[in-house]
């Protein structure tokens, strides 16, 4: 914990030496994960989505932080499980990591369906999407329904992805919680149907040497009740350390705190409203040497606490970004 105090087999052949989600990764802070086994339940942080007013502005901010971003892609999806896949008004650019990724997302065509992004932006610019990785969408749908969640089904999502072999079509199977059960934003379980299209080797090398999404921090008015709900969603037990509620997966963890505790976890962060996804942490492979130099060279506001470099929300599109050595 960071307390402060489409081308299938051919493309797969290019990636035989790539450590994706089934490799040894660092889970959370200071805990080595076992090999991730396909077919397990929720076992990893898949990604966070930083919702921006302007995608270009968000991309410039994250480029200054040293992230290599994917080319722009516009989404297509089904607004309900029984609806056809059609073009949406949202688009993204992503920072793909060896474990997990960061999504920068915005409304790019206001005339089309925006999947609630305008509603999210009315609250604040920053993290509104929290996605958990799964391998068995049908099994997880049944588990969530048995746990009392009102999930409507499996929602398909698609977007075009350029590859060294030409254009591919990335496909996802999502299980989003209904809005009344997810006041924090878009909370979803996601299965990657075409992971080889996203985790391309040339996209994983970042100037800041980030390699894994390890933690996400959520601030709520009732941290205990929220943690109990997320424990049902994630299928894990809540671990308490003081006033911090920790939900640990095989790769990554979620920290849930109240507004009085947030400054202990993320010093100096103002809370715009509740609930609020305050920030995320990524682990680097070089003890933060590159991240520290980049923040200095690019004149990015930041604080250094021992093995952590903390970038405030104002410099990272509304989300605190923590680099962990």
C-alpha positions as CSV (number, residue, x, y, z in Angstrom):
1,X,0.0,0.0,0.0
2,X,1.3,3.4,-0.8
3,X,0.6,5.1,2.5
4,X,2.7,8.3,2.9
5,X,4.0,9.1,6.1
6,X,-8.5,-9.8,-36.4
7,X,-4.9,-11.1,-37.1
8,X,-5.2,-14.0,-34.6
9,X,-2.5,-16.6,-35.1
10,X,-0.1,-14.6,-37.2
11,X,0.1,-11.8,-34.6
12,X,0.2,-14.3,-31.7
13,X,3.4,-15.7,-33.3
14,X,4.9,-12.3,-33.0
15,X,4.2,-12.3,-29.3
16,X,5.4,-15.7,-28.0
17,X,8.0,-14.0,-25.8
18,X,5.7,-11.3,-24.5
19,X,4.7,-11.6,-20.8
20,X,1.1,-10.7,-20.9
21,X,-1.5,-11.3,-18.2
22,X,-0.4,-14.9,-17.7
23,X,3.1,-14.0,-16.6
24,X,4.8,-13.3,-13.2
25,X,3.8,-9.8,-12.3
26,X,4.0,-7.7,-9.2
27,X,0.6,-7.7,-7.4
28,X,0.1,-4.5,-5.5
29,X,3.1,-3.3,-3.6
30,X,5.8,-5.7,-2.6
31,X,3.9,-8.9,-3.3
32,X,4.9,-11.3,-6.1
33,X,1.9,-12.8,-7.9
34,X,1.7,-16.4,-9.0
35,X,1.2,-17.2,-12.6
36,X,-2.3,-16.2,-13.6
37,X,-4.3,-19.1,-14.7
38,X,-6.9,-18.8,-17.5
39,X,-10.4,-19.7,-16.4
40,X,-10.2,-18.1,-13.0
41,X,-12.7,-15.6,-11.7
42,X,-11.9,-11.9,-11.3
43,X,-8.2,-11.9,-10.8
44,X,-6.7,-8.6,-12.0
45,X,-7.2,-4.9,-12.5
46,X,-7.8,-4.7,-16.2
47,X,-7.8,-0.9,-16.7
48,X,-9.0,2.5,-15.5
49,X,-10.7,5.0,-17.8
50,X,-9.8,8.6,-17.4
51,X,-12.7,10.6,-18.9
52,X,-11.5,13.9,-20.5
53,X,-13.2,16.9,-21.9
54,X,-10.8,16.9,-24.8
55,X,-8.9,13.7,-25.8
56,X,-6.1,15.7,-27.4
57,X,-5.4,17.6,-24.2
58,X,-5.4,14.4,-22.1
59,X,-3.0,12.7,-24.6
60,X,-0.6,15.6,-24.3
61,X,-0.7,15.4,-20.6
62,X,0.0,11.7,-20.5
63,X,2.7,12.0,-23.2
64,X,4.5,14.5,-20.8
65,X,4.3,11.9,-18.1
66,X,6.2,9.5,-20.4
67,X,3.5,7.2,-21.6
68,X,3.4,5.8,-25.2
69,X,-0.1,6.1,-26.4
70,X,-2.0,4.0,-28.9
71,X,-3.4,5.7,-32.0
72,X,-6.9,7.2,-31.8
73,X,-9.8,4.7,-32.0
74,X,-13.5,5.3,-32.1
75,X,-15.8,2.8,-30.3
76,X,-18.6,0.6,-31.7
77,X,-20.8,-1.3,-29.4
78,X,-24.3,-2.5,-28.4
79,X,-26.2,-0.2,-26.0
80,X,-27.9,-3.3,-24.6
81,X,-27.3,-7.0,-24.9
82,X,-30.1,-7.4,-27.4
83,X,-29.1,-4.4,-29.6
84,X,-26.9,-4.4,-32.7
85,X,-23.3,-3.2,-32.6
86,X,-23.2,0.4,-34.0
87,X,-20.8,3.3,-34.1
88,X,-20.6,5.3,-30.8
89,X,-19.6,8.9,-30.2
90,X,-16.7,8.0,-27.9
91,X,-13.0,7.4,-28.7
92,X,-9.9,6.6,-26.8
93,X,-6.1,6.4,-26.7
94,X,-4.5,4.0,-24.3
95,X,-1.2,3.4,-22.5
96,X,-0.8,-0.4,-22.7
97,X,1.3,-1.9,-19.8
98,X,2.6,-5.4,-19.4
99,X,-0.1,-5.8,-16.8
100,X,-3.3,-3.8,-17.3
101,X,-3.6,-0.4,-19.1
102,X,-4.7,3.2,-18.8
103,X,-7.5,4.4,-21.1
104,X,-7.9,8.1,-22.0
105,X,-11.5,8.5,-23.3
106,X,-13.7,11.3,-24.5
107,X,-16.8,12.2,-26.5
108,X,-15.6,12.7,-30.0
109,X,-19.1,13.0,-31.8
110,X,-21.8,14.5,-29.5
111,X,-24.5,13.4,-32.0
112,X,-23.9,9.7,-31.2
113,X,-24.4,7.6,-28.2
114,X,-21.8,8.5,-25.5
115,X,-22.4,5.7,-23.0
116,X,-22.9,8.2,-20.1
117,X,-19.5,10.1,-20.6
118,X,-21.3,13.5,-20.6
119,X,-22.9,12.6,-17.3
120,X,-19.6,11.6,-15.8
121,X,-17.9,14.8,-17.0
122,X,-20.6,16.9,-15.3
123,X,-19.3,15.5,-12.0
124,X,-15.5,15.9,-12.7
125,X,-12.8,15.2,-15.2
126,X,-10.9,12.1,-14.2
127,X,-11.3,8.4,-13.5
128,X,-14.9,7.2,-14.1
129,X,-14.2,3.7,-15.4
130,X,-13.0,0.8,-13.3
131,X,-12.6,-2.5,-15.2
132,X,-11.8,-5.9,-13.7
133,X,-10.3,-8.6,-15.9
134,X,-12.1,-11.9,-16.4
135,X,-11.7,-15.0,-18.6
136,X,-15.2,-16.5,-18.3
137,X,-17.9,-14.0,-19.1
138,X,-20.8,-16.4,-18.9
139,X,-19.6,-17.8,-15.5
140,X,-19.1,-14.3,-14.1
141,X,-22.5,-13.2,-15.3
142,X,-24.1,-16.1,-13.4
143,X,-22.0,-15.4,-10.3
144,X,-22.9,-11.7,-10.2
145,X,-26.6,-12.5,-10.6
146,X,-26.3,-15.0,-7.8
147,X,-24.7,-12.3,-5.6
148,X,-27.6,-10.1,-6.1
149,X,-26.4,-7.7,-8.8
150,X,-28.9,-6.6,-11.4
151,X,-26.6,-7.1,-14.4
152,X,-28.5,-7.2,-17.7
153,X,-26.1,-9.4,-19.7
154,X,-22.9,-9.4,-21.7
155,X,-22.4,-6.2,-23.7
156,X,-20.1,-6.5,-26.8
157,X,-17.7,-3.6,-27.6
158,X,-15.4,-3.2,-30.6
159,X,-12.8,-0.8,-31.9
160,X,-10.3,-0.7,-34.8
161,X,-6.7,-1.3,-33.8
162,X,-3.7,-0.8,-36.1
163,X,-1.1,-3.6,-36.1
164,X,2.1,-4.3,-38.0
165,X,0.0,-6.6,-40.2
166,X,-2.7,-4.0,-40.9
167,X,-6.0,-3.0,-39.3
168,X,-7.4,-5.4,-36.7
169,X,-10.7,-5.4,-34.9
170,X,-10.4,-5.6,-31.1
171,X,-13.4,-7.2,-29.4
172,X,-14.5,-7.2,-25.8
173,X,-17.2,-8.8,-23.8
174,X,-18.3,-6.5,-20.9
175,X,-20.5,-7.0,-17.9
176,X,-21.3,-3.5,-16.6
177,X,-23.2,-2.9,-13.4
178,X,-26.4,-0.9,-13.8
179,X,-26.1,2.8,-12.9
180,X,-28.1,2.5,-9.6
181,X,-25.6,-0.1,-8.4
182,X,-22.5,1.8,-9.5
183,X,-22.7,5.4,-8.3
184,X,-18.9,5.6,-8.7
185,X,-19.1,5.5,-12.5
186,X,-18.8,2.7,-15.1
187,X,-17.9,-0.4,-13.1
188,X,-17.5,-3.4,-15.3
189,X,-16.0,-6.8,-15.7
190,X,-14.3,-7.3,-19.1
191,X,-13.1,-10.2,-21.1
192,X,-10.6,-9.5,-23.9
193,X,-11.6,-11.6,-26.9
194,X,-8.6,-10.4,-28.9
195,X,-5.8,-9.6,-26.4
196,X,-3.1,-10.1,-29.0
197,X,-4.4,-6.9,-30.8
198,X,-4.1,-4.8,-27.7
199,X,-0.9,-6.0,-26.0
200,X,1.4,-5.5,-29.0
201,X,5.2,-5.5,-28.1
202,X,5.9,-2.1,-29.6
203,X,3.2,-0.4,-27.5
204,X,4.6,-1.6,-24.1
205,X,7.9,0.4,-24.0
206,X,7.2,3.7,-22.1
207,X,9.8,6.4,-21.5
208,X,8.8,6.4,-17.8
209,X,9.5,2.6,-17.7
210,X,6.0,1.8,-16.3
211,X,5.1,-1.9,-16.5
212,X,2.0,-2.6,-14.4
213,X,-1.2,-1.0,-13.1
214,X,-1.1,-2.0,-9.5
215,X,-3.6,0.1,-7.5
216,X,-6.6,2.3,-7.7
217,X,-7.9,4.6,-5.0
218,X,-11.6,5.2,-4.5
219,X,-12.9,7.8,-2.0
220,X,-16.5,7.5,-0.7
221,X,-18.7,8.9,2.0
222,X,-19.2,5.4,3.5
223,X,-16.0,3.5,2.8
224,X,-17.1,0.4,4.8
225,X,-20.3,-0.1,2.9
226,X,-18.7,0.6,-0.4
227,X,-15.9,-1.9,0.3
228,X,-18.5,-4.6,1.2
229,X,-20.3,-4.0,-2.1
230,X,-17.0,-4.2,-4.1
231,X,-16.0,-7.3,-2.2
232,X,-19.2,-9.0,-3.5
233,X,-18.4,-7.8,-7.0
234,X,-14.8,-8.9,-7.0
235,X,-15.3,-12.1,-5.0
236,X,-12.6,-11.3,-2.4
237,X,-12.5,-10.4,1.3
238,X,-12.0,-6.9,2.6
239,X,-8.7,-6.4,4.4
240,X,-8.6,-3.4,6.7
241,X,-5.5,-1.5,7.7
242,X,-6.6,1.4,9.9
243,X,-9.2,3.3,8.0
244,X,-8.1,1.9,4.6
245,X,-10.2,-0.9,3.0
246,X,-8.1,-3.0,0.7
247,X,-9.4,-5.5,-1.9
248,X,-6.5,-7.5,-3.3
249,X,-6.5,-9.5,-6.5
250,X,-3.8,-11.7,-8.0
251,X,-2.7,-8.7,-10.0
252,X,-3.5,-5.3,-8.4
253,X,-5.7,-4.0,-5.7
254,X,-8.4,-1.4,-4.9
255,X,-8.1,0.9,-1.9
256,X,-11.3,2.4,-0.6
257,X,-11.1,5.3,1.9
258,X,-13.2,8.1,3.3
259,X,-12.5,11.7,2.7
260,X,-10.7,12.1,6.0
261,X,-8.3,9.2,5.1
262,X,-7.6,10.2,1.5
263,X,-4.8,12.7,2.5
264,X,-3.0,9.8,4.2
265,X,-3.0,7.8,1.0
266,X,-2.7,10.7,-1.5
267,X,-1.4,13.9,0.2
268,X,-2.7,17.2,-1.0
269,X,-5.6,15.9,-3.2
270,X,-8.8,17.9,-3.1
271,X,-12.1,15.9,-3.3
272,X,-14.3,17.5,-6.0
273,X,-17.3,15.4,-5.1
274,X,-18.2,11.9,-3.7
275,X,-17.8,9.2,-4.7
276,X,-14.5,10.0,-6.4
277,X,-11.8,7.8,-8.0
278,X,-8.9,9.8,-6.8
279,X,-6.0,8.1,-8.6
280,X,-4.0,5.1,-9.7
281,X,-0.5,3.7,-9.3
282,X,1.8,2.1,-11.8
283,X,4.9,0.2,-11.1
284,X,8.1,1.0,-12.9
285,X,11.0,-1.3,-13.7
286,X,13.9,1.0,-13.0
287,X,13.2,2.2,-9.4
288,X,11.5,5.4,-10.8
289,X,14.8,6.8,-12.3
290,X,13.2,7.6,-15.7
291,X,10.0,8.9,-14.1
292,X,11.8,11.3,-11.8
293,X,13.9,12.7,-14.7
294,X,11.0,13.0,-17.0
295,X,8.9,15.0,-14.5
296,X,11.9,17.3,-13.9
297,X,12.7,17.7,-17.6
298,X,9.1,18.3,-18.7
299,X,8.4,20.5,-15.7
300,X,5.5,18.4,-14.5
301,X,4.4,19.2,-10.9
302,X,5.2,16.2,-8.7
303,X,6.3,15.2,-5.2
304,X,8.8,12.5,-4.4
305,X,8.2,10.3,-1.3
306,X,11.0,7.6,-0.9
307,X,10.1,5.1,-3.6
308,X,7.1,7.0,-5.0
309,X,6.6,9.9,-7.5
310,X,3.2,11.5,-7.1
311,X,1.8,13.6,-9.9
312,X,-1.3,15.6,-8.9
313,X,-4.6,15.4,-10.7
314,X,-4.2,18.8,-12.3
315,X,-1.2,17.4,-14.3
316,X,-2.8,14.1,-15.2
317,X,-6.3,14.9,-16.5
318,X,-8.0,14.8,-13.0
319,X,-6.4,11.6,-11.7
320,X,-3.5,11.4,-9.3
321,X,-0.8,9.3,-11.0
322,X,1.7,7.5,-8.7
323,X,4.9,5.9,-10.0
324,X,6.1,3.1,-7.7
325,X,9.6,1.8,-7.6
